[in-house]
Structure formats: structure tokens, C-alpha cells
């Protein structure tokens, strides 16, 4: 098979592999879980499908998007249905991750018995958990102990679960349809009594029961985890309501939101195990939403498909396949395998691009809005630069660098996404499409190029010690690629930093304020400029350029993540305790690579010869 045909075969096969999660038939179930998951809700300031809320919530509670129950794997949507409509069952699911030994001691649970526990195991200590969490919350983030951070996280998970349980019906409540009918009947009786002007003992009892029921619905209105009822025609776009809010609105009994009765029937059908009635209710709500809130319904359908496709997971898989094919091509020196590696890398990049575009469309914003999206975009930019660089030096180094950068950044994004919704509402200073599309994207492209240059430098260092007879042409190609990518990075880093100053002048009234993030961006510009100047002036040669390029990884990482951990400055957001240790470990690894570059080539071979 010719290289071109092999390229096409691998490329389209890789795309088919990536498309399979979206096209594969759903697991068989009597209940229309996919239809329910596509219903739009309002949560966190944006419209999203129930599927997204369920996935994000379970990810926060369990650190996974599925839960194992009696040997079966429940999807996030099925878990949410059980939690909202059958909490007596979901309370027994081992859904809560607890791995801090002091927290386990507080709960009276044994270490080594697993890290997942059920709500019923935690609930007896609920008051103590809440008390400890309040004490921890009163302290600044940097002043909390490991135990305080862990108990605060557990309290947040339990609060989130308890809100889900009380979104449509209070825990222990009976049949929602009967309760709704009883509420409407009592409301009618109360209004008839008021109109007659002749109060009686029966009307007094009715008013008392009505007041108790209204308190129950008011509790649901305050506790609901999301708002599931879109605005009716003629209502403002922001007038979404939860089930409890719909019941407590003035005149609710006479002009009840049609979705309220639908969700009541849906809950009753699910509790009774009546799949046909459940599916009919889901279909009725879907039809009503498409007719009365078409934008929300369309957006929810697209996002549910995006969730199912999981393009970034597929992208990571294809990047790894591309990297493995590069290694095989180096070992065999076969051009057809090198062509297959390029095909897999281009397919991975296309899937990566599709995911990036989908997020942009769903958010209605440029692709970089938070740390998660910046990680996705940095990898995308590095992969793009690497794939085009491969067209100049067709030796596999740029494809390998693009694949490593794409995989590593998507892996970082995957872990950043464990904190919840990655499409959350933005900070006010970021709420500008123009500056997000200019400064943020431009400076992030600079990050991408700097990382790619660092990866190419690492490849040069590894080859220097791993290959017994390195090809001088390969070394020259690597150095040339690194130099070109650094020049590319310097251009975008400089332009992005200047644009950031203009944005700061418009947002905060000053062009430059020596903010930690501003200092970090300036360091990237200065470091890239220093490398190019040192090479141009002849102060460093191949090894010097590569050592400095590797240190560029450290500077960029500190600018990208490190300044957010300082807790100071106008750009301090996205803090994570665990990220500090990962950043430290990464920086140490880069310093060790620089030290390795300073040693003679294959120094251990020379040492053995000297000993002999």
C-alpha cells in the first residue's frame, strides 16, 4: 500500500474510532434516559442539559461520571434520577469519595475499607461535618490544614447531594402527583372559602394544611439544585423556575406551569417503575420545550451529544496512537509508518479542533475562558504548530512533539474538569468577547509555542544520551525546529502581552501594574527573546539553546498556573492545592533534564570505559 493510501486509511479509521462514542447505540433500558438527559435546565448561570449537570455533580461527589451498584455501572443520569426520585435507594450507593485518614476517623470509618462510601454511612456525623466545615471556611484558603480542606470538600459534596435529593420532592415525600392534586384541591377550597366570606372549622383546617404544604414547596424552592422549568411565552428569558418555585408563585394553583405537572408525573412513574408513563412524560416535556423554548432545547441537545462524544478523550487516545507510530517509524525507518503517524496525529488534531469548536459554540464565547479551556487551547496550538513544522522537517520530531503536547494538555484539562462545570459563567473582567478573542488567545498561542519548543529540546536531550550514533542531520533539524518555534512564540507572546496591557487600561485604568500574571507574561517574552539573542550573538550553540528552551517550560508553567496560586493580584483565580505539588514536580523534572543536557553524551558509557 502506498504512503498516501495508508495515510488516508489511517486518517479515516481514526476519525471513525473517535466518532464511535457518539454513534454507538445507547445501553438498553426501559426508561428513556437519553431523552431525560437532554431536557434543558438552568444551573450555575447557564442553560445546560440534565446530562451535563448529572455528570458534573457525580464528578464532584465521586471523581467519576459513573457509579457501581451491585455489580452494575449506573450512568450519571440514572444516578441523578435515583437521587431525585428514589433517594432511599441512592443513599445506599457508595458514591462519596473519602480518603483523608482524619476525616475517616471523624466519621468512625476504617481505613483500608475502600475510598467510596454511601450517604447513610456519613449522615450520622452530618452535624459534626457541617460544624467542622464552617470553622474551616472561616479561615483563608492558604491557612487551612489538610484535614480542614478535606472536611470542607466533603461538606460541599454532601450539600450538593442533599440539594439534588430535594429538587423535585422532599425526602420521604409520597406520590408527587397525588400531592400536587391535593395541593390544588386545597387551594381551590381555600379560595372558595375566602370568596364566601364565611370561614368554618373545615376551612380553617384547610388553610392550616395548605400552609404546611406551602412550607414544603418553599423548602424545595430554596433547596433545588437546578431550575428545570423554562420561561413560558411572554415571560423574560431569565424567569426559569424550579419545581418548588413554580408551586409557590402567586396564582400557581390556577395557572400552574405545565412542566410542573409533567415532572410530578415523571417522578411518580419512575418511583413506580412505570417506564411507559415515564417516557410519555419525557416526550411531553421535550415537545413543550421545543415549541416554547427552542433555543434552550437546541442547545441542550447539542451539549448532550458533545457529552456523549467526549472528543477530548478520543483526542488523547489518537495522540497516543500517533506517538507510538512515530516510535515504530524511528525503529523501522519505514516511510509508510511515518505517514501513518502523521495521519493519526492529524486525525487527533481534527477531533481536538471539533471539541474546541463545540465548546465555543455552546458558550457563545471565544475558546479560552478559564484554566480548563486554556489547557485545551494550549495543546491545540502546540499540535497545530507541530504538525505544520513537520511539513518542513519530515523526520517525525514535530509530530512527536505535537502528540505529546496535545495528550499532556488534554490530560491536564481532564483533571481540571474534576472540579465541576468547565463552561461556568466568567468573571466580569473576562466577560468580553473582543479581548478574549485577541489578548487571551494570542498570549495562549505563545504558551503553546514555548511548550512545543521545550518538548523538542527534551527530545534532543534524550537522543543525545539514548542514541549511540546520532544522526547529525537529525540534530540539526531538531535545533532548527526549536529555533523557529521560539521565534513564533516570541512574536505571539509579545503581541499578547501588549494587547493585555491595552485591555488592562480599559478595564482597570492602567496599562501595567506589575501584577503577578503580567510579570509572568513579561518573563516569557524576555526569556524567549534572550534565547534568540544568545544564539544570534553566538553565546550559545545547540546544547545551550536546548537547555534554555527546556527552562522555558518552567517559566511558562509558573506564569500559566503558578501565579494563580499566590492568592494575590487581579488575575488570581482557578486555585487548586494539589496543583502546587504537580507544578513543583514538573519544574524539578525540567531542571533534571537541563542537568542531564550538561553531562557529556552517553556519559555512562564513558564511565564504564574508564573503569575498564
N, C-alpha and C positions, 0 to 999 in steps of 0.2 A: 504494500500500500504506500502511495506517495505521501510525502510530508503534508501536502495541502489537504489531501483526503483524510489523513489521520487527524489533522488539526480540526477539520470540520466535524469528524465523527466524535472526537473527544469533547469539543465545544458544545455540541447539541446534546450529547449524552449527559454532560454535567448540568446543563440547563434543565433537562428532564428530571434529573435527580433532585435538583433544587425545587422544582415545581411540584414534586410528588406530595409533600405535606398538604398543599392547598387543594390538590385534585383527588387525593385518596378518599375513599368513601368513609363516612363517619362511623364510629363504632355503633353496632346495633343496640337500640334501646327503644322501648315503647314510648318513652317521653321525647318530645321534640326539644331536646336540649340545645341544639344549634339555633332553632328559632327563638327560644327564650333568651339565649346568649346574645342574639342580635338586637334585642329590644334596647332602645336608647334610654340612658339615664343621665342626670346631671350630678356630677360629683367632682369636688376639687376645682370648681370654677369652669369646667368644660363638659361638653356633651361627649359621652363615650358609650359603647355597648356594655351591657351587663357582663359579657365575657371578659372585657378588659378589667372592669372593677374586680371581678372574681379572681382573675389571675394575679393582679397586683396585691390584693388583700391576702390571698393564700401565700404569696411570695413573701410578704412581710411577716406573716404569722409562722410559716413553716420553712421558709427559704427555698421552697419548691412550688411548682404550679400544679402539683397533683398530691393526693394523699392516699396512703394504703389503708384499706379497711378489710379485715378478714380475708386477706389474700387477693383482694380486688384493688385495682387502681381507679380511684374516682377523679374525674376531671374537676377543674376549678369551678365550673358552672354547676356540676352536680353537688359539689361540696357546699356551694352557696345556697342552692335550693334546700338541702338538708338543714343548713344552719338557719335559714329564714323561716322555713315552714315545718321542719321536724327537728327542733333543737334538742329534744330529748334523745335523739339518735346522734346528732353531731357532737353533743357534749362528751360522747364516749370515744370519739376519733382522736387518735394520737397525732394531733395537728400542731401542737405548740412546741417549738424548739427551745429547750432549756439546757445549756451546757456549762453554765458557770457553777463551780462547786459550792460557793457560798449561797447562791440563790437556791440550789438544790437542798442545801442544809436548812435554809429558811422554810422551804416547803415541806421538809421532812421526807424527801425522796432520796433514794440510794443512788450513789454514783455508780456508773458501770452498768446500769439497767437500761441503757439507751439514752438518746438525747431528745426523743419526742414523747410528749405527754398529753393526756386528754384534759379537757377543761374541768371535768369532775375531780381530777386529782389536784388541780390548782385552786379551785373555788373555795375550799375551806380556809385558805390563807388569803382570801381576796382582800380583806380589810387591811391586813398587815402589808401586803404588797403595795396597796394604794398609799398607805402611810409612809412607807419607805421611799416610794416614788416621789411623793410630794416633797419630802425632805431633800432628795437628790435634785429635784427640779429647781429648788431654790438656790442651788449652787451654780456658778458659771461652768460652762462645758469643760474647760480645761482643769477645773478644780475638783472633778468627781473621781472617785476611785473606780476600779474595775467593777466591783460589786454594785455600786450606785448606778453606773451606766447599764449594767445588765438588768437590774431590777426595774429601772426606768423603761428599758426596751420591752420587758415582759409586761409591765403595766399598760404600755401602749398597745401591745398585741391583744391583751385581754379586753381593753376598752373597744378596740376595733371589732373584735368578735362579738362582744355584747351589743354593739350598735347594729351589726348585721342581724342578730337574733331578734332585735326589736324594730326592724324596719317596716314590716307589714303587719305583724301581730305580736302582742306581748307574750313573753314566755309563759306557758301554762294556759294560754287562752284557748277557748273551744273552737267550734267551727266558725271561720270568718264570715261565711255567707249568712249564717243564722244570726251572728252578732250584728252584721250590717242591717239585716232586715228588722231585727229587734230595735236597733237604734233609730231607724227611720220611722217605725211604728210609734215608738215613744215620742219622737219629735213631733209627729202629726198629732198625737193625743195632747201633748203639751200646748201646741199652738191652738188647737180647738178649745182647750180649757181657758186659755188666755182670751180668746175671742169671745167666749160665752160670758166671761166676767163672773162666773160662779165657781170659785175654787172648791174642791171637795177633798176628802181624805184620799180618794183614788188619785186625783190629780197631784196632790202633794207627794204621794208615793212615787208617781210617775216622774215628777220633777227631781226627786232625790235619786232615782235610778238613772235618769238622764244625766244628772250632774256627775255621778260616778263614772258613767260611760264616757262622758266628755273628758274627764280627767285621764282616763285610759288612753284616749286618742291624742290628748295633748302630750302625754308621755311619749307616744310613738312619734309625734311631730318633732319633739326635741331630741329623741334618741336615734332617729333614722340615719342610716349610713349613706344614703343617697336619695335623690328625688327621681321617682320613676314616672311621673305624670307630666307629659309635655303641655305647654300652653294650648288652650283651646283657641279657635279662630276669634280674632279680635282682641285677644289678651297680649300683653307685652311679651317679648321674646324671653325675658328673664323670669317670667312668672311660672317656672316649674314648681311642682309641689310633690312632697312625699305623700304616702297614703294617709298618715296622721294629719298632715296639714290640710289635705283635701276634706277630711272629715270635720275639721274644726273651723273651716272658713264660714263666715256668715251665710246663712241660707243653704248650707251644704245638703240638708235633707231634701230640699225641694229642687235644688239644682246641682246635684252631685256630679263630679267629674266622671265621665263614662269609664275611664280607666280604673277608677277605684273599685267599682263592682266587678270589673274583669279580673283584677288582681285578687280580689276576695274569692272569686270562683276558682281562679288558678291555684290559690293556696289550698282551698278545700279539696280540689281534685288531687293535688299532689299528696296531701296528707292521707287521702283515702286510697291512693294508688290507682286512681282512675285516669289512665293515660289518654283515653279518647277525650274526656272532658278537659283535661289539661291542655292537650294540643289544640282543641277548639278555642279555648281562651287565649292561647298564644297567637293563634291565627287571627282572632278578632282584634286583639290589641295591635298586631302588625298592620292589619288593614287600616285601622283607625289612624295609626301614627303616619303611615304613608300618605293618607289623604289630608291630614290636618297639620302634620309637622314633617313635610317631605325632606327638608334639609337634614334634620336630625336623624331621620330614618336612613337616608342615603349614607350619611357619614358613619353611622353605626355599622351598617352592612360592610362598608369598605374597611373599617378598622377591625371588624371581626375576621374578615378574610386575611388581613395583614397579620393578625394574631395567629391564625391557623397556619399561614405560610411560614412564619418565623424566618424571614430572609437572612437575618444576620447569623443564625445558627447554621443555615445552609451555606452561607458565605464562608464561615470559619472552616467548615468541612472541606469545601472546594479549595480554599487556600492551602490547607494541609496536604491535600492530594497534589496540588501544583508543586509544592515544595518537595514532596517525596519524588515526584517525577524529575525534578531538577537534579536531585541527588543521583538518581538512576542514570540520567543522561551524562552526568560527570563521570560516573563509574564506567559506563559502557562507551562513552564518546560517540553516541549514536544521535544523528541529527533528527531522526523521526521521533525519538523520545523527547528531545528538547522541544520539538514542535508541539508534542502533546502537552508538555509542561506549560508552554505559552498559552495553549488553548484552555487548559484548566484554570490558569490564572486570569485570563480574560473573562471566562465564564463566572468566576468568583467575583471579579470586579463588577460585572454586569448585575449580578444578584445583589451585591453590596449597593450599587447605584439605585436599583429598584427599591430596596428598603429605605434608602435615604430620601428618594423622591416621594415615597409613600408617606413617610413621616412629615415631609414638608407640606404635602397636600392636606394631610389630616390636621396639622397645626395651623395651616394658613400662614406660616412663618418661614423665613429662610432656615437652612438646615442646622445652624448652630444656635442653640438657645440655653443650654445648660451643660454640666460636665459630661453627662451621658452622651448627648448629641455631639459634643466636641470630640469625644473619643472616637465615635463613629466617623466623624468627618476627617479627623487627623489620619486615620487608617485609609480612608478613601483617597485622600490627597496623596499620601505616600504611595499607595498602589498605582494611582494614575501616573505619577511621575516615574515610578519604576518601570511600568510597562512601556511607556514611551521611550525611556532611556534604553530599554532592551532593543529597541529598533535601531539604535546607534551602535551598541556593542552587543552583538548577539552571542553572548557567552554564558548566559544563564544567571549571572550575578544579580542583575537588576530584577529579574523575575523572582529570584530567591528573596531579595530584599523586600520587594513588593508583597510577596506572600507572607513573610514573617511579620511585616508591619501591619498588613490587613488582619491577620489572625490575632496578633497580640492586642491590637487596639479594640477589636470586636470582643475579645475576651475580657478586657478591662471594662468595656461598656456593659457586658453581661453582668459583671459583678456590681457595677454601679447601679444597674437596674434593680437590684435586690431591695432597694430602699422604698420601692413603690412606683407610682406613675412617672414614667420618663417624659411625658408630654404635659407636665403640670404647667399651671399659669406662671408667667415670668415675672421677675422683679420689675418694678416700674422703670428703672433706669435702662433695662434691656428691651422694654416694650416699644421698639422702633424698628420697623421692617427695613428702613433705609440703612441704618447703621449696622443692623445685624447682617445685611447683605453686602456691606462694604468693609468696615473695620474688622468685625469679628471673623468673617470668612477669610479675609486677606491675611490676617495675622495667624489664623489657624493653618492656612496653607503653608505659612512659614514654619510652623511647628512640624508639619508633615515632611517638608524637605529636610529639615535638620535631623529628624529621626532617621529618614532614609539614608542620609549621608553617614550617620553613626552606624547604621546596620551594615552598610558597605564597608566601612572601616573595620568593623568587627570581623567581617568575612576575610578581609585582607590579613588581619592579625592571626586568625585561626589557620588560614592557609600557610602562613609563614612558618608555623610550628608543626602543622599536621602533614604537609606535603613534603616528601623527601627531595623531590626535584621540581620545584615550582617553575611554571612557565613564565618567563619574563614578560611576554605579551599579555598574559592574564593579569599580572600585577599592574602593568601599565594601564590596562583597561579599567581596572578597579579604581586606581588613583584618578584617572581621567573622569570617570563617572562621579566619584566623590567630589571632586573639584567643581564639576559642572552643577551638581545638585546643590552644593554650598552656595554657589553664585545665585542660583534660583532662589534659595531660601533667604539669602540676604536681601534680595530685591523685595520679596513679599513681606518679610519681617519689618523692613524699614517702612514700606508704604503703609502696612497695617498699623504700625506704631504711630505714624504721623496722623493717620485717619482717627486713631483712638484719641489723640490729643484734641483734634477738632471736635469729636463727639463730647469729650470731657468739657470743653469750653462751652458747648451748647447746653449740656446737662447740669454742670456744676459751677460754671462761671470761671473756670481756669483751664488753660491748656495743659499744664503739667503741675503735679502736686507731689511728686516723689512718693506716690502710693506704692506699696509693695508690688502690686501687679504691674504697674507702669515701670518700676525698676527692673522687674523680671523681663519684660518685653525688650527694654533697652539693652539688657545684658545679652540677650540672644542676638540682637543686631550687632553689638560691639564684638561679641565672640566670633560670629561668622565673618565679620569684616577683618578681625585680627588674623584669622586663619588664612584668608585670601591674601592679606598684606604680607604675612610672614612667608608665604610661598612665592609671591611675586618678587619680594626683595631677596629671596634666596636664603633666608634664615633657617628654613626647614625644608626637608625633602619628603620623600614618600612616607617614611615612618613618622616623621613629625606631623605631617598633615593628618595621618590616620589617628594618631594619639589625640590630637586636638579635636578631631571630629567625634571621637568617642566621648570625650568630655562634654561636647555639645549636648549629648543625650541627658547628662546630669543637669546642665543649666536649663534646658527646655523643660525637663520634668519638674524642677523646682519652681519655674515660672508658671507652669500649667497647673500643677497640683499643690505645690508646697506653700505658695502664698495664701491659698485658701485656708490653710490650717493655722495660720498665725492668729486668726480671730480679730484682726485689725484691718483697717483700710476699707475703702468703698467697694472693693471687689471681693470681699471675704464672704464666700458662700460655698455651699457644697461640702461642708466639713464632714470628715469621717475619721474616727480614731484609728481604725485599722489601716487606713491609707498611709499613715505616717511610717509604720514599720515596713510596709511594702516599698514605699519611696526610699527609705533608708537602705533596705536590702538591694534595691535596684542600683542605687548610687554606689554602694560598696562593690557590686559586681562590675560596674563600669570602671571603677578605679583599679580593680584587679586585672581587668583586661588591658588597661593602659600600662600597668606594671609588666604584664606579660609581653606587651609590644616592646618594652625597653630591654628585654632579655635578648641574647643572640638567637638567631633562628635555630630551632630544634636543639635548644641548649642541653637537653637531657642526653642527646646523642653524643655531644662533645664531652659531657661529663663522664659518660661511660668509657669513651675512648681514652680520656685522661687517666681514669682509674686502671684501665688495662695496661 
